[in-house]
Amino acid sequence: MPESDHVKDALDILSQLGLPRAQQNNRSALCLLALLNLPPDKEWREVESPLMGITPMMEFASRHYGKQYAPNSRETFRRQTIHQSAMGRHFSEIAWETEVWVAEAPSHLIHFNGPRFLGPY
């Protein structure tokens, strides 16, 4: 995929937001562009904020930026890009010995003390 100006700009934004290096990649940039509904033919001043799931983000990347993702990579999108990016900005605010409920998966709790967490309460 030739890197468009929007992809380069999105990568710069991800860096400026302080996302971990693992989330500063083309997949994350394409997710950001999808979440802003910003295909190559639109200007940054025209961004939107549509509600969009993982599969539509993957379709957006394919349709507008020519990047095809296999259907079985949906979980990679969710875990390695969306979930990590959304949670990353809050880690420094979470106290040790705390359980965190994840809204997108109501039965999933994260315990910030590793193996001591035995399951949902």
Secondary structure by P-SEA (a helix, b strand, c coil): ccccaaaaaaaaaaaaaccccccccaaaaaaaaaaacccccccccccccccccaaaaaaaaaacccccccccaaaaaaaccaaaaaaccccccccccbbbbbcccccbbbbcccccccccc
